[in-house]
């Protein structure tokens, strides 16, 4: 579920509509990851943004990316490879599962599944 904000400004007798922006814009669409600290920081930012947008789901969202982190560590960082990830895509998946009413375990499984399918790599 994307949250959008439309800003309407009255100018004289006309109205100016500014383009809406997604709350996901707070996260970059590309983040280069080559060490564990970068991965932890990026995933922490994703979780923080998800909690900011869905404070009522804080319990379901706290540490929801731990399994994803393990998969990335095992498959990429342990081989001393660099990868460019898309934090916005990770947040989108979290939001989709929240909208379906998914609990922490379901969200975490979906994140791992989508990572193994290559969905979170920046294009």
N, C-alpha and C positions, 0 to 999 in steps of 0.2 A: 504494500500500500504506500504509494508515494504521496507525500504531503507537498502541496504547492501553495505558493503565496502570490497573489496578483495585487499589485500596487496600482491604485487609481489616484491620479492627481487631478484636481480641478484647476484648470488654467483659464481664467476669464470665463467665457461662456462655453468653452469646449473642454473635453476630458481627454487626458492622455493615458493610454493603457501601456504600461511597461511590461515586457515579457516576464512570464512567471519563471521562477527558478526552483529547482529541486533542492530539498534538504540534503540530498546526497552530494551536492556541490561542495559541502564542507570537507568531503574526502576527495583525494586526487583520483583520477582514473588510471594512473600508472604509478607504481612504486617498485623500484629496483630492490631486490632482496638478495643478499649474498652471505649475510651472517645472521645468527640467531637473534641478536639484539634488534636488528632491523625488522625481522619477522614479528617478534613480540610486540614491538612498538606499533607496527601497522595493524596487527590484530587487536591490540588494545584500543587503538583509535576507532576501529570498526565497531567494537563492542560499546565503547563510550557513545558513539553516535547513535547506535541502535537504542541504547538505554535513554539517551536524551530525547529521542523521538517517541519512545514507548516506555515512559517511566512506570506504567502499570505492569509491565512485563519484566521488571528488573531482575527478579529471581530466575526467570527462565533464560535471561540473556547473560548473566554474569558467568564468565568462563565457558561460554558456549563454543568458543573457537579452539579449545584445548586439543580436541581430537584432530582438527584441521592442522594445527601447529605440528602435531606429532607426525602426520603424514608428510607435510612439507619438509620437516627436518630429516626424516628417514629417506625420502626419495630424491631430494634436491640438495639440501645443505650438506648432508653427510658425504656427498660426492663432490663437494667444493664447487658447485655450480652456482651461477647467478641466474635469477629468474625475474621477470617483470610481471608483477601481479596487479590485478584490478580490484582495489578495495571496494569500489562502488558495486561491483558485481557480487561480492560477498555480502554486502549490506542488502542488496536486492533479494538475494536468496533468503536471508534471515527474515526480511519483511514478508516475503511470500509465505513462508512457513508460519509466521506469527498470525497472518491473516487467516490461515487455515485452522488456527488453534493449536498448532504443534507445540509439544513440550520441549524441554531442553534436549532430551535424548533424540527426538525426531529431527530437530533443527541441526544438531551436531552430525547425525548420520547423513543428512542431505548435504551438508557442507563437505564432508569427506567424499561422498559420491561425486559431487560436482567437481571437486578438485581432481579426483582421479580421471574424470572425463575431460579435463583440460579447460573447464569453463572459466576459471578465475585468472587465466593468463591474459595479459594485456594484448590487444590485437593491434 
